[in-house]
């Protein structure tokens, strides 16, 4: 077997498979290795066409060295998932250049299978999965083509064969996926590093959110059990920015220690026991599936009063997971929120929320004091005055505001530019509140979202990013104000797209985004269907982990003797599927040849005239009998029978038109 | 294609397309035989078919039904050199094959060939001979050669055995063993003639008396030529499926003690080919198989008590799979 040459068909399949398998990992491997893959494929094609020579040994060795050096240079911690995959991809690409015997080709195919498996580690979306299944089919076709005798290129039959193999494997795969217990890994490789991911940050400097506004990347989906909040209440809380250094708003982190207080006053796992407030039930119960962010924040609808598993509660009424969210994460909230009157405000917290830099933005501070005395020192009236200032003066909502100098950005925004988006308005509002001693903070998150009626879920994208303000009023707790709503009510009511209107291009960076073309109803329904499928895929397949599996199976199989039942279900399922597959093999129906179909059609026509062939009566005898008894149709009957007999027993090709013609005469 | 052209093509298929060389002569033979043996056209056709398929023929019936007449007439119209052996219980193998005698003049042993060295051996009342003699004929029939005193002697070409036998229940018969029955391609039963034919025999217009006036229509060489033409008759896959259905139903259904052997299947196909040739076709159709099936299969099968007859089997086997 060792010196058997690789057939041309198989080589072609392998070249195709090489390019296809490199596609899903090309972002993970260095560009040089992708180029090596293309070079190798191209070279192999020239050899196949009889124009190229096999590369000499020194060249192959050089290419291998090049690949290894590239890997060594490209990856800083050398041992990582990406570097291992890169080495594998390089081996796969270069092995093609010395693949002369069937044994080599088998090695290439096996590496291909392995590469397909590694691609799943980087992304598990529905499209990617479908694509990888297709890659597998091509690899199977390549392997099968190796063992074919015919020298021609049976593209269709190979792919059909591979497809049917994959289809036959599907039921067993699904069964094993559902039933085989998930066991923790015995070893693990460092997971992909997501730190470079873009998204909401916990430092707000004007300009940041404008960039986010232009991406239609999915952030999370929230599925509601029953009621869905109206658009103006969809404030998704993620970060609370309560520290301002004159340029940037930041949030107070985990390490903050309460002056003189006990630990656990700032963050806690059990806020209910702390007596900070009383919780009340809200009407919204929902489940959030968030895309990986690389950040620990969890999204909640408004302030929360309870925690979800493996997360911390901050006293600023937000949630953060223990670990940065690196994979898709599903959690559900029961919808409790603090009863606003019961919220307490210790001195240290008040101090934190009125903190301002000592200098800078003097004009804004001055203006605030004027407004505060005009509103007779009432925080709520003061807020109303600031909002009406934004509404009545020449303030504009825009996604491309002028640049404001860092040191006095709020003064410049309020008195010179008067153009900005939510971050500018929220920052200025908070600054003015704080400068008259009202505790205030900027809340970052998302506002709005697209409601999908059939699944009762809200889908939030990066361009829904938003910033708003909370101020503290004694006796009423934290009150939400959205200064952006004063300037551009449409932003809140109908989303960013309406607010930007015709004057600015919505999503200018992404001309191909499906979201841009949602006016086209066909595309829009396609997009909705795809997103729905993707959501279901993530929710029920990718998220089907150890706990989900056990919960699902316990519900299905019952709690008693659970593991025993799981084992029985697994073996019974395997036996059943194998039995069904073998039965279909046994009773595979033979296809009727066109000839037999014509004869059956003939018999049907004869039956209508009252003639049926007797058992054991041959075709020609039957036709003769009919012809003798019914002279009218004797000619076409005999013509048909002669044609049929000729085609069936002389095995001469007869034009099917003749059969149809004779039948039409009957 | 216009309708008119289609019609023309379709009609052209109704006409026979193949006329074989020698087919006329064979048809004349059949006609001439029909003059001798009145009212037995089907049996005559089968007998000719058997010879064309290079097979040995066994004719079984009561004494006086025209078995021997048919055998004689066959030999004569086909232009074959023939010898007749009347089988009796004291017939010895050497009486058929020949003997080696010492010639005083040349002082050497000389082989005197027996009647088997002829193109057509007429074995009359074959089941009256002892099994020993019957088996001597066996080798000759299958191998078309005989071994005498260590020498293998080739029989002439063509070589046929046309045997007649009385039904087994008659006095003084040794039933032919299955192995020997299998050597015969066909077994025919003649049966009583119809009234008109019998009257013609009684008037002396047919029967043995007319044998002398029978012309020689074919020559042995022409017969061999026709046999070779038959070898190239086409057997379609669908037809073989039908043959296999027939053959395997004799084995499986439990109607018979033993089913048809592959040699029997081969015989069936050979006979069907010859029948197709006689019908002017260069391919075999199920009707050919059906025409020869009873003659080919009946003597090879032993019915069980609650079994089916060969005819019933043929009538119940589907032509279309």
Interface residues (C-beta under 8 A of the other chain):
Chain A: X596 X599 X613 X614 X615 X616 X617 X618 X619 X620 X621 X635 X636 X638 X639 X642 X643 X645 X646 X648 X649 X650 X651 X655 X657 X658 X661 X662
Chain B: X1 X3 X6 X7 X9 X10 X11 X13 X14 X234 X236 X237 X238 X239 X281 X282 X283 X284 X285 X286 X287 X290 X314 X315 X316 X317 X318 X319 X320
